[in-house]
Each structure stands twice: as structure tokens, then as C-alpha cells.
Amino acid sequence: MQLTAPATRQTTARDADGMAVAAFILGLVGLLVLNVFLGPIAIALASTALWRGTTRKGRAYLGLGLGIADLLVLVAFMQADNTVSWSF
């Protein structure tokens, strides 16, 4: 007995598109808050979306770039404060 519909190419692409958008949003928000958590999540979601063949490749690449930028911002603020975290 199958409780869910079988995965088709259309649902897989739609899921990948959602991951690309989520990666972009999390990467953007991560520039301001919780970049130690949101940066790696954005990188993972963008990579998975690209691997699954999203139709929104630009969003996925932006999410990937913003995720990397999140981690670079974290490192820059950690170096400036000489601490393991940063605050305003």
C-alpha cells in the first residue's frame, strides 16, 4: 500500500526550486543574524538544489554565494572582536 503519490520529474523539480529559493532567503537573512547556522544550511540547500537540477539556477547560485558570504562575515567579525562570536 502506498500512502503518497510517486515522485515524478515535475515534483522533483518543484522541490529543487523550493530549495533554491530557501537557500537564497536563508543566505540573505544569515548576513545579519545567526550566520553560523544559516550559512551552512544555505550552502547545503543550494548544493542539493543544483544537484537535483533546479530550474532556478541563478537563485541557487546566489544562495550558495550568500551562504559562503555568511561564513566570511562571521570570520571577519570574529577576527575584529578576537572572540568566538560577534555582537553589535
TIRO-2110 file (N, C-alpha, C; in Angstrom, 1 decimal):
// TIRO-2110
0.8, -1.2, 0.0, N, 1, A
0.0, 0.0, 0.0, CA, 1, A
0.9, 1.2, 0.0, C, 1, A
0.6, 2.2, -0.9, N, 2, A
1.4, 3.4, -1.0, CA, 2, A
0.6, 4.6, -0.5, C, 2, A
1.1, 5.3, 0.5, N, 3, A
0.4, 6.4, 1.1, CA, 3, A
0.6, 7.7, 0.4, C, 3, A
1.7, 7.9, -0.4, N, 4, A
1.9, 9.1, -1.1, CA, 4, A
2.0, 8.8, -2.6, C, 4, A
1.9, 9.9, -3.3, N, 5, A
2.0, 9.8, -4.8, CA, 5, A
3.4, 9.5, -5.2, C, 5, A
3.7, 8.7, -6.2, N, 6, A
5.1, 8.5, -6.6, CA, 6, A
5.7, 9.8, -7.1, C, 6, A
7.0, 9.9, -6.8, N, 7, A
7.7, 11.1, -7.2, CA, 7, A
7.9, 11.2, -8.7, C, 7, A
7.5, 12.3, -9.3, N, 8, A
7.6, 12.5, -10.7, CA, 8, A
8.7, 13.5, -11.0, C, 8, A
9.0, 13.7, -12.2, N, 9, A
10.0, 14.7, -12.6, CA, 9, A
9.6, 16.1, -12.2, C, 9, A
8.3, 16.4, -12.3, N, 10, A
7.7, 17.7, -12.1, CA, 10, A
7.8, 18.0, -10.6, C, 10, A
7.5, 17.0, -9.7, N, 11, A
7.5, 17.3, -8.3, CA, 11, A
9.0, 17.4, -7.8, C, 11, A
9.9, 16.6, -8.4, N, 12, A
11.3, 16.7, -8.0, CA, 12, A
11.9, 18.1, -8.4, C, 12, A
11.5, 18.6, -9.6, N, 13, A
12.0, 19.9, -10.0, CA, 13, A
11.4, 21.0, -9.1, C, 13, A
10.1, 20.8, -8.7, N, 14, A
9.5, 21.8, -7.9, CA, 14, A
10.1, 21.9, -6.5, C, 14, A
10.4, 20.7, -6.0, N, 15, A
11.1, 20.6, -4.7, CA, 15, A
12.5, 21.3, -4.8, C, 15, A
13.2, 21.0, -5.9, N, 16, A
14.5, 21.7, -6.1, CA, 16, A
14.4, 23.2, -6.2, C, 16, A
13.3, 23.7, -6.9, N, 17, A
13.1, 25.1, -7.0, CA, 17, A
12.9, 25.7, -5.6, C, 17, A
12.1, 25.0, -4.8, N, 18, A
11.9, 25.5, -3.4, CA, 18, A
13.1, 25.5, -2.6, C, 18, A
14.0, 24.5, -2.8, N, 19, A
15.3, 24.5, -2.1, CA, 19, A
16.1, 25.7, -2.5, C, 19, A
16.1, 26.0, -3.8, N, 20, A
16.9, 27.2, -4.3, CA, 20, A
16.4, 28.5, -3.7, C, 20, A
15.1, 28.7, -3.6, N, 21, A
14.6, 29.9, -3.0, CA, 21, A
14.9, 29.9, -1.5, C, 21, A
14.7, 28.8, -0.8, N, 22, A
15.0, 28.8, 0.6, CA, 22, A
16.5, 29.1, 0.9, C, 22, A
17.4, 28.6, 0.0, N, 23, A
18.8, 28.8, 0.2, CA, 23, A
19.1, 30.3, 0.0, C, 23, A
18.5, 30.9, -0.9, N, 24, A
18.6, 32.4, -1.1, CA, 24, A
18.2, 33.2, 0.1, C, 24, A
17.0, 32.9, 0.6, N, 25, A
16.4, 33.6, 1.7, CA, 25, A
17.2, 33.4, 3.0, C, 25, A
17.6, 32.1, 3.2, N, 26, A
18.4, 31.9, 4.4, CA, 26, A
19.8, 32.5, 4.3, C, 26, A
20.4, 32.5, 3.2, N, 27, A
21.7, 33.2, 3.0, CA, 27, A
21.6, 34.7, 3.2, C, 27, A
20.5, 35.3, 2.7, N, 28, A
20.3, 36.7, 2.9, CA, 28, A
20.0, 37.1, 4.3, C, 28, A
19.2, 36.3, 5.0, N, 29, A
18.9, 36.6, 6.4, CA, 29, A
20.2, 36.3, 7.3, C, 29, A
21.0, 35.3, 6.9, N, 30, A
22.2, 35.0, 7.6, CA, 30, A
23.2, 36.0, 7.6, C, 30, A
23.2, 37.0, 6.7, N, 31, A
24.2, 38.0, 6.7, CA, 31, A
24.0, 38.9, 7.9, C, 31, A
22.8, 38.9, 8.5, N, 32, A
22.5, 39.8, 9.7, CA, 32, A
22.5, 39.0, 11.0, C, 32, A
21.9, 37.9, 11.0, N, 33, A
21.7, 37.1, 12.2, CA, 33, A
22.0, 35.6, 12.0, C, 33, A
22.5, 35.0, 13.1, N, 34, A
22.7, 33.6, 13.1, CA, 34, A
23.5, 33.0, 11.9, C, 34, A
24.5, 33.7, 11.4, N, 35, A
25.2, 33.3, 10.3, CA, 35, A
26.0, 32.0, 10.5, C, 35, A
26.3, 31.7, 11.7, N, 36, A
27.0, 30.4, 11.9, CA, 36, A
26.1, 29.2, 11.6, C, 36, A
24.8, 29.4, 11.7, N, 37, A
23.8, 28.3, 11.4, CA, 37, A
23.3, 28.4, 10.0, C, 37, A
22.8, 29.6, 9.7, N, 38, A
22.2, 29.8, 8.4, CA, 38, A
23.1, 29.7, 7.2, C, 38, A
24.4, 30.1, 7.3, N, 39, A
25.3, 30.0, 6.2, CA, 39, A
25.5, 28.5, 5.7, C, 39, A
25.8, 27.6, 6.6, N, 40, A
26.0, 26.2, 6.2, CA, 40, A
24.7, 25.6, 5.6, C, 40, A
23.5, 26.0, 6.2, N, 41, A
22.2, 25.5, 5.7, CA, 41, A
22.0, 26.0, 4.3, C, 41, A
22.3, 27.2, 4.1, N, 42, A
22.1, 27.8, 2.7, CA, 42, A
23.0, 27.1, 1.7, C, 42, A
24.2, 26.8, 2.1, N, 43, A
25.2, 26.2, 1.2, CA, 43, A
24.6, 24.8, 0.9, C, 43, A
24.2, 24.0, 1.9, N, 44, A
23.7, 22.7, 1.7, CA, 44, A
22.4, 22.7, 0.8, C, 44, A
21.5, 23.6, 1.1, N, 45, A
20.3, 23.6, 0.3, CA, 45, A
20.6, 24.0, -1.2, C, 45, A
21.5, 25.0, -1.4, N, 46, A
21.8, 25.4, -2.7, CA, 46, A
22.5, 24.3, -3.5, C, 46, A
23.4, 23.6, -2.8, N, 47, A
24.1, 22.5, -3.5, CA, 47, A
23.1, 21.3, -3.8, C, 47, A
22.2, 21.0, -2.9, N, 48, A
21.2, 20.0, -3.2, CA, 48, A
20.3, 20.4, -4.3, C, 48, A
19.9, 21.7, -4.4, N, 49, A
19.0, 22.1, -5.5, CA, 49, A
19.7, 22.0, -6.8, C, 49, A
21.0, 22.4, -6.8, N, 50, A
21.8, 22.3, -8.1, CA, 50, A
22.0, 20.9, -8.5, C, 50, A
22.2, 20.0, -7.5, N, 51, A
22.4, 18.6, -7.9, CA, 51, A
21.1, 18.0, -8.4, C, 51, A
20.0, 18.4, -7.9, N, 52, A
18.7, 17.9, -8.3, CA, 52, A
18.2, 18.5, -9.6, C, 52, A
18.9, 19.5, -10.1, N, 53, A
18.5, 20.1, -11.4, CA, 53, A
17.4, 21.1, -11.3, C, 53, A
17.6, 22.1, -10.5, N, 54, A
16.6, 23.1, -10.4, CA, 54, A
16.5, 24.0, -11.6, C, 54, A
15.3, 24.5, -11.9, N, 55, A
15.2, 25.5, -13.0, CA, 55, A
15.6, 26.9, -12.6, C, 55, A
15.8, 27.1, -11.3, N, 56, A
16.2, 28.4, -10.8, CA, 56, A
17.6, 28.4, -10.4, C, 56, A
18.5, 28.2, -11.4, N, 57, A
19.9, 28.0, -11.1, CA, 57, A
20.5, 29.3, -10.5, C, 57, A
20.0, 30.5, -11.0, N, 58, A
20.5, 31.8, -10.5, CA, 58, A
20.3, 31.9, -9.0, C, 58, A
19.1, 31.6, -8.6, N, 59, A
18.7, 31.6, -7.2, CA, 59, A
19.6, 30.7, -6.4, C, 59, A
19.8, 29.5, -6.9, N, 60, A
20.7, 28.5, -6.2, CA, 60, A
22.1, 29.0, -6.0, C, 60, A
22.6, 29.6, -7.1, N, 61, A
24.0, 30.1, -7.1, CA, 61, A
24.1, 31.3, -6.1, C, 61, A
23.0, 32.2, -6.1, N, 62, A
23.0, 33.3, -5.2, CA, 62, A
23.0, 32.8, -3.7, C, 62, A
22.1, 31.8, -3.5, N, 63, A
22.1, 31.2, -2.1, CA, 63, A
23.4, 30.6, -1.7, C, 63, A
24.1, 29.9, -2.7, N, 64, A
25.4, 29.4, -2.4, CA, 64, A
26.4, 30.5, -2.1, C, 64, A
26.4, 31.5, -2.9, N, 65, A
27.3, 32.7, -2.6, CA, 65, A
27.0, 33.4, -1.3, C, 65, A
25.7, 33.6, -1.0, N, 66, A
25.4, 34.2, 0.2, CA, 66, A
25.7, 33.4, 1.4, C, 66, A
25.6, 32.0, 1.3, N, 67, A
26.0, 31.2, 2.4, CA, 67, A
27.5, 31.3, 2.7, C, 67, A
28.2, 31.3, 1.6, N, 68, A
29.7, 31.5, 1.8, CA, 68, A
30.0, 32.9, 2.4, C, 68, A
29.3, 33.9, 1.9, N, 69, A
29.5, 35.2, 2.5, CA, 69, A
29.1, 35.3, 4.0, C, 69, A
28.1, 34.5, 4.4, N, 70, A
27.7, 34.5, 5.8, CA, 70, A
28.9, 34.0, 6.6, C, 70, A
29.6, 33.0, 6.2, N, 71, A
30.7, 32.4, 6.9, CA, 71, A
31.9, 33.4, 6.9, C, 71, A
32.1, 34.1, 5.8, N, 72, A
33.2, 35.1, 5.7, CA, 72, A
32.9, 36.3, 6.6, C, 72, A
31.6, 36.7, 6.7, N, 73, A
31.3, 37.8, 7.6, CA, 73, A
31.5, 37.4, 9.1, C, 73, A
31.2, 36.1, 9.4, N, 74, A
31.4, 35.6, 10.7, CA, 74, A
32.9, 35.6, 11.1, C, 74, A
33.7, 35.1, 10.1, N, 75, A
35.1, 35.1, 10.4, CA, 75, A
35.7, 36.5, 10.5, C, 75, A
35.2, 37.5, 9.7, N, 76, A
35.7, 38.8, 9.8, CA, 76, A
35.4, 39.5, 11.1, C, 76, A
34.1, 39.3, 11.6, N, 77, A
33.8, 39.8, 12.9, CA, 77, A
34.5, 39.1, 14.1, C, 77, A
34.7, 37.8, 13.9, N, 78, A
35.4, 37.1, 15.0, CA, 78, A
36.9, 37.6, 15.1, C, 78, A
37.5, 37.9, 13.9, N, 79, A
38.8, 38.5, 13.9, CA, 79, A
38.9, 39.9, 14.5, C, 79, A
37.8, 40.7, 14.2, N, 80, A
37.8, 42.0, 14.7, CA, 80, A
37.6, 42.1, 16.2, C, 80, A
36.8, 41.2, 16.8, N, 81, A
36.5, 41.2, 18.2, CA, 81, A
37.4, 40.3, 19.0, C, 81, A
38.2, 39.5, 18.3, N, 82, A
39.1, 38.5, 19.0, CA, 82, A
38.3, 37.5, 19.9, C, 82, A
37.1, 37.2, 19.5, N, 83, A
36.2, 36.3, 20.2, CA, 83, A
35.7, 35.2, 19.3, C, 83, A
35.0, 34.2, 19.8, N, 84, A
34.4, 33.1, 19.1, CA, 84, A
33.1, 33.5, 18.4, C, 84, A
32.5, 34.6, 19.0, N, 85, A
31.2, 35.1, 18.4, CA, 85, A
31.3, 36.6, 18.2, C, 85, A
30.2, 37.2, 17.7, N, 86, A
30.3, 38.6, 17.4, CA, 86, A
29.0, 39.2, 17.9, C, 86, A
29.0, 40.5, 18.2, N, 87, A
27.8, 41.2, 18.6, CA, 87, A
27.9, 42.6, 18.1, C, 87, A
26.8, 43.3, 18.1, N, 88, A
26.9, 44.7, 17.6, CA, 88, A
27.3, 45.7, 18.7, C, 88, A
END
